[in-house]
Amino acid sequence: MSNFTFEETSIKDVYIITPKSFGDERGYFMETYSAKDFKEAGLDYDFVQDNQSSSRKGVLRGLHFQKNYPQAKLVRVLKGEVFDVAVDLREGSETYGKWVGARLSEENKKQLMIPRGFAHGFLVLSDHAEFAYKCDDFYHPEDEGGIMYNDADVNIEWPAIDADYVLSDKDQKHPSLKDANIKFKRSK
């Protein structure tokens, strides 16, 4: 019996995953990943790197991808809340250029499984957020790519917050999806 619920999203191969949490007056315990359970659900990834970031309210990170070394990511929030987004960039996909988003928080404990071939980003909704994710390939700094978070053709419906968006210089300069002209070959 799996300790996870795997919920399909509107984009094939992107899942919202909710771990079972076992709690009592002391707190809670949960598995955040099990290769066996994920493989049984059809999500067979070999994660090789874990990353973590800390951000304040209004920070928008993304939309990022690696051009030649695309990464699958299993993302979650340790503290606070974010709105997490994946944009389909897979060549030949019927949902190319479409996005799916989910609120991830320490309370709901939900995770988003993003396969290779997607741009990824998130907006911090709480005063502070600790964000963690597993990757199935190593980060290659020379291979970074991105698309604009506010590309009109992608049309992400970012939640309204009572703070200005805070973007890195790099994230402010990403091209539109049309100008980036990125199409990943389909893989796992």
TIRO-18066 format. One record per residue: chain; x, y, z of N, C-alpha, C, O in turn; residue number from 1. Coordinates in steps of 0.02 Angstrom, whole numbers. Layout:
N
 chain    n.u    n.v    n.w   ca.u   ca.v   ca.w    c.u    c.v    c.w    o.u    o.v    o.w resi
     A      X      Y      Z      X      Y      Z      X      Y      Z      X      Y      Z  NUM
...
This chain:
188
 chain    n.u    n.v    n.w   ca.u   ca.v   ca.w    c.u    c.v    c.w    o.u    o.v    o.w resi
     A     42    -59      0      0      0      0     45     62      0     90     68     41    1
     A     31    107    -46     73    167    -54     59    219      1      3    225     26    2
     A    111    254     18    104    310     65     94    376     28    106    430     56    3
     A     73    373    -36     64    432    -77      0    428   -117    -23    374   -136    4
     A    -29    486   -130    -84    492   -178    -55    528   -238    -26    582   -231    5
     A    -63    499   -297    -37    527   -359    -96    553   -400   -136    515   -425    6
     A   -100    619   -406   -156    652   -441   -132    679   -508    -86    720   -511    7
     A   -163    656   -562   -147    681   -628   -170    754   -633   -219    774   -602    8
     A   -133    793   -673   -152    863   -685   -178    868   -757   -185    818   -792    9
     A   -191    928   -778   -216    940   -846   -161    930   -899   -176    930   -959   10
     A    -99    922   -877    -44    909   -924    -16    840   -910      3    824   -854   11
     A    -15    799   -962      9    730   -956     79    728   -926    123    767   -944   12
     A     89    682   -880    153    668   -847    170    715   -789    221    705   -756   13
     A    129    766   -777    139    810   -719     90    788   -665     30    783   -678   14
     A    115    776   -605     73    750   -551     78    794   -489    131    821   -473   15
     A     22    799   -454     22    826   -386     23    765   -341    -20    720   -346   16
     A     71    764   -297     82    705   -254     71    726   -182    102    775   -158   17
     A     28    690   -147     16    705    -77     38    645    -35     10    591    -41   18
     A     89    656      8    111    602     52     62    592    109     30    640    132   19
     A     56    530    133     17    518    194     58    544    253    118    530    258   20
     A     25    580    296     58    607    355     28    573    417    -33    568    424   21
     A     72    550    460     51    516    521     68    561    580    127    572    596   22
     A     16    588    613     29    636    666     -4    618    732    -53    580    734   23
     A     23    646    784     -7    642    851     15    704    889     39    753    859   24
     A      7    703    955     24    762    995     98    782    991    115    839   1008   25
     A    141    738    968    212    753    962    230    789    898    281    823    894   26
     A    187    783    847    202    812    782    180    763    727    126    733    733   27
     A    220    755    675    201    710    621    263    677    591    319    699    602   28
     A    250    624    553    301    590    514    271    576    445    212    561    439   29
     A    312    582    393    290    563    326    351    547    283    406    574    293   30
     A    340    502    236    390    491    183    379    546    132    322    561    115   31
     A    433    575    106    425    625     54    443    596    -15    427    626    -67   32
     A    474    538    -15    491    505    -77    504    431    -63    535    414    -13   33
     A    480    388   -108    495    317   -105    501    293   -177    452    293   -214   34
     A    561    272   -197    572    249   -266    523    194   -284    499    191   -340   35
     A    509    149   -237    464     93   -249    393    119   -264    363     99   -314   36
     A    366    162   -222    298    187   -231    293    229   -295    244    224   -331   37
     A    343    270   -308    342    312   -368    345    268   -431    308    280   -479   38
     A    388    217   -430    394    173   -488    329    136   -501    308    128   -558   39
     A    296    113   -447    231     79   -454    179    126   -484    132    103   -516   40
     A    186    192   -474    140    241   -502    160    262   -573    128    305   -603   41
     A    214    232   -599    238    249   -666    287    307   -668    302    332   -722   42
     A    311    328   -611    358    384   -607    427    356   -587    445    354   -529   43
     A    464    335   -638    528    301   -627    585    349   -640    607    357   -697   44
     A    608    382   -588    662    431   -593    720    411   -549    711    381   -496   45
     A    780    428   -572    841    420   -532    864    489   -512    900    522   -550   46
     A    845    510   -453    864    577   -430    937    577   -408    960    531   -374   47
     A    973    630   -429   1045    633   -416   1065    695   -377   1123    701   -355   48
     A   1019    742   -368   1037    805   -335    976    833   -298    921    833   -325   49
     A    987    856   -236    935    891   -198    955    963   -191   1014    979   -178   50
     A    907   1008   -200    918   1080   -194    869   1110   -145    815   1083   -134   51
     A    888   1167   -115    844   1202    -69    856   1276    -76    912   1298    -85   52
     A    801   1315    -73    808   1388    -75    765   1418    -20    717   1388      4   53
     A    782   1479     -2    745   1518     47    728   1584     14    772   1616    -16   54
     A    666   1605     18    644   1666    -15    592   1702     26    557   1671     67   55
     A    586   1767     15    536   1807     50    475   1816      5    476   1799    -54   56
     A    423   1842     35    360   1853     -1    371   1895    -64    407   1944    -63   57
     A    340   1873   -118    344   1909   -181    401   1887   -226    402   1906   -285   58
     A    447   1847   -200    501   1823   -243    471   1776   -294    435   1729   -278   59
     A    487   1789   -357    466   1746   -412    530   1720   -444    570   1758   -472   60
     A    538   1654   -441    597   1621   -471    573   1583   -533    530   1540   -528   61
     A    602   1601   -590    584   1565   -651    564   1612   -707    565   1673   -701   62
     A    547   1581   -757    534   1511   -773    598   1482   -803    622   1505   -854   63
     A    625   1431   -770    691   1404   -786    689   1335   -818    641   1297   -808   64
     A    740   1320   -856    753   1253   -882    826   1249   -902    860   1300   -905   65
     A    850   1189   -914    917   1178   -942    907   1156  -1014    866   1113  -1029   66
     A    945   1186  -1060    934   1176  -1132    955   1107  -1156    916   1073  -1190   67
     A   1014   1085  -1138   1041   1021  -1163   1039    965  -1111   1048    907  -1128   68
     A   1029    983  -1049   1027    934   -995    962    944   -955    965    962   -896   69
     A    904    933   -986    841    946   -950    835    902   -888    861    846   -886   70
     A    801    929   -838    794    895   -774    721    881   -759    678    924   -769   71
     A    707    823   -734    643    810   -700    652    834   -629    706    829   -600   72
     A    598    861   -600    602    888   -532    543    865   -490    486    863   -514   73
     A    556    848   -429    505    835   -379    511    891   -328    560    894   -290   74
     A    461    937   -327    467    998   -287    418    998   -229    364    969   -233   75
     A    439   1030   -174    396   1035   -115    417   1094    -73    470   1123    -82   76
     A    374   1113    -26    386   1169     19    395   1143     90    355   1103    114   77
     A    449   1165    122    462   1145    192    431   1194    241    405   1173    293   78
     A    433   1258    224    404   1312    266    370   1361    220    396   1378    167   79
     A    311   1385    241    276   1436    203    234   1408    147    211   1350    150   80
     A    223   1450     95    179   1431     39    203   1463    -25    224   1521    -25   81
     A    200   1426    -79    217   1452   -146    163   1431   -196    126   1383   -184   82
     A    161   1467   -251    122   1446   -309    174   1421   -359    215   1460   -383   83
     A    172   1356   -374    223   1324   -415    194   1311   -484    137   1290   -491   84
     A    235   1323   -536    212   1319   -605    260   1278   -648    321   1283   -641   85
     A    231   1238   -692    268   1201   -743    238   1218   -811    177   1216   -820   86
     A    281   1234   -860    259   1250   -928    287   1197   -975    347   1184   -977   87
     A    242   1166  -1013    260   1111  -1059    298   1139  -1119    273   1181  -1156   88
     A    360   1114  -1128    403   1134  -1185    422   1073  -1226    473   1075  -1262   89
     A    384   1020  -1222    400    957  -1257    376    960  -1329    318    972  -1344   90
     A    423    947  -1373    408    947  -1445    352    896  -1459    354    839  -1437   91
     A    303    918  -1498    248    874  -1518    195    863  -1465    146    828  -1477   92
     A    203    893  -1406    153    885  -1353     90    924  -1370     94    981  -1394   93
     A     32    893  -1359    -31    928  -1371    -41    986  -1322    -85   1028  -1332   94
     A     -1    989  -1268     -6   1043  -1220     56   1089  -1222     70   1124  -1173   95
     A     93   1088  -1278    152   1131  -1284    132   1203  -1270     83   1229  -1298   96
     A    171   1237  -1227    158   1306  -1210    105   1317  -1157     92   1374  -1137   97
     A     73   1264  -1134     22   1267  -1081     56   1259  -1014    112   1232  -1009   98
     A     22   1282   -962     50   1279   -895      2   1244   -847    -58   1241   -859   99
     A     30   1220   -794     -8   1194   -738     23   1223   -675     84   1229   -670  100
     A    -19   1241   -626      6   1270   -564    -27   1238   -504    -82   1211   -508  101
     A      8   1241   -448    -18   1212   -386      9   1252   -327     66   1274   -327  102
     A    -34   1260   -278    -11   1289   -214     21   1234   -173    -11   1183   -159  103
     A     83   1245   -155    120   1197   -114    135   1232    -48    158   1289    -48  104
     A    124   1198      8    136   1230     72    157   1178    124    150   1118    115  105
     A    183   1204    179    201   1159    234    138   1127    263    141   1072    290  106
     A     80   1161    258     18   1133    284     -9   1077    240    -26   1024    266  107
     A    -13   1089    174    -44   1037    132      5    982    111    -16    929     88  108
     A     69    995    120    122    945    108    123    917     37    155    866     24  109
     A     88    950    -10     86    927    -79    153    939   -113    191    983    -95  110
     A    166    897   -164    226    901   -204    205    903   -277    151    879   -295  111
     A    247    931   -320    233    930   -391    289    892   -425    348    907   -416  112
     A    270    841   -465    318    802   -504    317    830   -575    267    826   -610  113
     A    375    858   -595    382    890   -660    432    850   -701    490    846   -682  114
     A    410    820   -756    457    781   -797    504    826   -836    497    887   -837  115
     A    552    794   -869    598    832   -913    557    865   -969    505    839   -989  116
     A    582    922   -992    548    955  -1048    501   1010  -1027    457   1030  -1065  117
     A    509   1035   -966    466   1088   -941    507   1147   -915    563   1138   -891  118
     A    479   1207   -920    505   1265   -884    472   1263   -816    415   1242   -809  119
     A    507   1286   -765    482   1284   -696    494   1350   -661    544   1383   -672  120
     A    446   1369   -619    454   1429   -578    405   1429   -521    358   1389   -519  121
     A    416   1475   -474    369   1481   -418    369   1551   -391    417   1589   -397  122
     A    312   1569   -361    301   1633   -328    289   1620   -254    248   1578   -237  123
     A    325   1657   -211    317   1648   -139    256   1688   -115    252   1749   -125  124
     A    208   1653    -84    146   1684    -61    148   1702     13    115   1749     34  125
     A    187   1667     52    193   1679    124    248   1729    138    285   1748     92  126
     A    255   1751    200    308   1799    218    377   1771    202    423   1809    186  127
     A    384   1706    208    447   1672    196    432   1601    173    381   1573    193  128
     A    474   1573    131    465   1503    109    532   1469    103    581   1497     79  129
     A    533   1406    124    588   1361    113    564   1310     62    514   1276     73  130
     A    600   1306      6    579   1266    -51    633   1214    -65    692   1230    -65  131
     A    612   1151    -77    661   1098    -89    640   1057   -150    580   1049   -163  132
     A    690   1033   -187    673    991   -244    729    943   -261    788    958   -252  133
     A    708    886   -287    753    834   -312    757    842   -388    708    860   -420  134
     A    816    827   -416    826    830   -489    856    764   -513    893    731   -477  135
     A    838    746   -575    864    683   -601    925    693   -646    947    646   -679  136
     A    951    754   -648   1015    768   -681   1048    824   -643   1015    862   -607  137
     A   1113    830   -650   1150    881   -615   1139    950   -648   1124    955   -707  138
     A   1147   1001   -608   1141   1070   -632   1204   1088   -672   1260   1075   -651  139
     A   1194   1117   -730   1248   1140   -774   1238   1216   -784   1196   1236   -824  140
     A   1276   1258   -749   1264   1330   -751   1269   1360   -821   1235   1408   -836  141
     A   1311   1332   -864   1320   1358   -931   1261   1340   -976   1257   1363  -1033  142
     A   1216   1299   -952   1161   1272   -992   1093   1303   -974   1041   1279   -997  143
     A   1093   1355   -934   1030   1385   -911    990   1416   -967   1018   1444  -1015  144
     A    926   1409   -962    880   1442  -1007    819   1464   -968    809   1446   -910  145
     A    777   1504  -1001    716   1526   -967    669   1561  -1015    688   1580  -1071  146
     A    608   1568   -992    559   1608  -1028    528   1658   -979    529   1647   -918  147
     A    500   1712  -1005    470   1764   -964    414   1736   -920    372   1697   -944  148
     A    413   1756   -858    360   1734   -812    292   1761   -833    240   1731   -816  149
     A    291   1817   -869    229   1850   -887    216   1849   -962    184   1894   -989  150
     A    241   1799   -996    231   1791  -1068    156   1788  -1083    121   1745  -1056  151
     A    132   1833  -1125     60   1836  -1140     36   1773  -1175    -23   1755  -1167  152
     A     78   1740  -1214     57   1679  -1249     48   1620  -1201      5   1578  -1211  153
     A     89   1618  -1149     82   1565  -1099     25   1583  -1051    -15   1540  -1032  154
     A     21   1646  -1031    -34   1674   -992    -45   1640   -924   -100   1618   -908  155
     A      8   1635   -885      3   1606   -818    -38   1652   -773    -28   1713   -773  156
     A    -84   1624   -736   -126   1662   -690    -93   1660   -621   -114   1623   -576  157
     A    -42   1703   -612     -9   1707   -548    -57   1735   -496    -95   1781   -513  158
     A    -58   1710   -435   -103   1736   -384    -86   1808   -366    -28   1828   -368  159
     A   -138   1846   -350   -127   1915   -326   -100   1912   -255   -124   1874   -213  160
     A    -49   1952   -242    -21   1957   -175    -13   2030   -157    -12   2073   -201  161
     A     -7   2044    -92      1   2114    -70     75   2132    -64     97   2159    -13  162
     A    112   2118   -117    184   2135   -120    203   2138   -193    170   2109   -236  163
     A    256   2175   -207    282   2177   -275    320   2113   -289    350   2083   -244  164
     A    319   2092   -352    360   2035   -371    433   2054   -369    452   2110   -388  165
     A    475   2009   -345    547   2019   -342    579   1966   -386    575   1907   -372  166
     A    612   1990   -440    644   1944   -487    718   1959   -490    739   2016   -481  167
     A    757   1908   -503    829   1919   -514    838   1956   -580    792   1958   -621  168
     A    896   1987   -589    911   2021   -653    904   1972   -710    876   1989   -762  169
     A    928   1911   -701    925   1860   -754    852   1845   -772    835   1840   -831  170
     A    810   1836   -721    740   1818   -734    701   1875   -767    650   1862   -799  171
     A    724   1936   -759    690   1993   -791    706   1997   -866    673   2033   -903  172
     A    758   1960   -888    781   1965   -957    765   1904  -1000    787   1901  -1058  173
     A    728   1857   -974    712   1797  -1014    669   1817  -1074    630   1864  -1070  174
     A    677   1782  -1130    636   1795  -1189    566   1765  -1182    552   1728  -1135  175
     A    523   1783  -1228    457   1751  -1231    467   1679  -1254    520   1660  -1278  176
     A    415   1639  -1247    418   1570  -1270    430   1568  -1345    470   1528  -1370  177
     A    396   1612  -1381    403   1614  -1454    475   1630  -1473    503   1599  -1518  178
     A    506   1679  -1439    575   1698  -1455    626   1647  -1430    679   1639  -1461  179
     A    610   1612  -1377    656   1561  -1351    657   1501  -1399    709   1468  -1406  180
     A    600   1487  -1430    595   1433  -1479    626   1368  -1453    666   1337  -1487  181
     A    606   1349  -1393    633   1288  -1363    582   1232  -1367    523   1241  -1350  182
     A    604   1174  -1391    562   1115  -1395    603   1055  -1377    647   1034  -1415  183
     A    588   1027  -1319    625    969  -1296    599    905  -1327    539    897  -1337  184
     A    645    861  -1344    626    794  -1365    592    760  -1306    612    771  -1249  185
     A    543    721  -1319    507    687  -1264    550    632  -1234    583    595  -1269  186
     A    548    629  -1168    584    576  -1132    543    559  -1071    484    577  -1067  187
     A    574    524  -1024    535    504   -965    514    563   -923    481    554   -872  188
